[in-house]
């Protein structure tokens, strides 16, 4: 089976910082693939290289079968991108924005109107198409850009942090649109995100990226299953852990300040036993692992929930300051 | 074919924006009118140059100034565009950078030309009378001037990271280009230290050429003015295209 994207040791170096470090990925046609990681992990840099906006320091990639180094034009024609920051022209109407895009991507004259109407309908913007974009809400703007990304029938759609800065309701809305797109448009969707729940909700497969390297890659379900059980979080001042660590169904034990987090197979059936051993407990919480736990497991730190600013450049500054 | 449509798209965008931002057109014409009416009228009540009313004498200079400011600023605005806006979408499109530059440059030049036309109309009210043929020649001058200066703005804009640099460019480039050009005085017998700057200033040749066409008095042959201006335009366009190729 042909791969939509295939990267081979893709690397981007900014002086002393490895923004993307030997990333080798194979993204299948028709899947929603997520690049999950904190800001500055190298997600957007990876995406920029795949979109031929940045040239890699070493390594290469094929997008829709075209080489990103030697066939940039063909790559660009075959992909659509929705940027992290709004990139529609807010002095123009929604329809005018789409018209310009159709011109720039060489959509044949006879198809233009049909395609524009079609994508507008896809994102439910037909009735606002002739308003200038300045009057749109953040969610509408994002939808317009989704429509624009699809206008020229790309085979891959890149979405860079598609719901950054949107309120929870709008976000749920956008997710629904993205979900539907894969079904109706038969495109491969590659999203970058630092929202765990977004990757979990949308993606068929997720590559977890930290410091420019892919540290885990699988379906969200499989990634979470790798944790080997559910999590029991105990609020306890002086836990007795010696016995617990020896139990066969306890996968891991992590001690915090006044909390202990255990990963336990079939946690609910073993809870009683654990509680009897651990000593005095103030509160108990059992939950299924999330991608955040997976991330924590592999990296030892959590995905920081920061704003979208900074990214790789922020990491460079930190590096220069000696962390 | 694809490149041509892309060029048209960029150009179409600029025209749309121009037509929609009416306040921009109005504000860009207020300044030149103040120069002509207040400065020209005021000084003109005491001075006459080359046997003509001072107000009329500076009219071609102020016309050139209108184009100078609107053109350079058009180019500088891509600093904004680079940060947000439409420009990222343009840069990632399957278009060559030459096409993108050409579209931007032509869009800006047409903007400036439209503002120049408004000034030409004002000249009629001022009592300057010119033949249709001279108006057409003037358009050629204005277009070449605009193309050169929009390119210059785009060169600076594409190499500039922050909007804060705007004021610097205005103080150290745009105003000197205006003052040295002879827009406000005849350049016939300038002291040497002024003359040097006047000679290297591309705007000088536009002012002189337009003064020749519209008022019938110029220091240099009009064709020479045109040739020098065109040479500047070619250099700036080439340098601008190169700057765009380096844009990330």
Interface residues (C-beta under 8 A of the other chain):
Chain A: X51 X53 X54 X73 X76 X77 X81 X83 X85 X86 X87 X88 X89 X90 X91 X92 X96 X99 X100 X101 X103 X104 X105 X106 X132 X148
Chain B: X1 X2 X5 X6 X8 X9 X10 X12 X13 X16 X17 X20 X21 X84 X85 X86 X87 X88 X89 X90 X91 X92 X93 X94 X95 X248
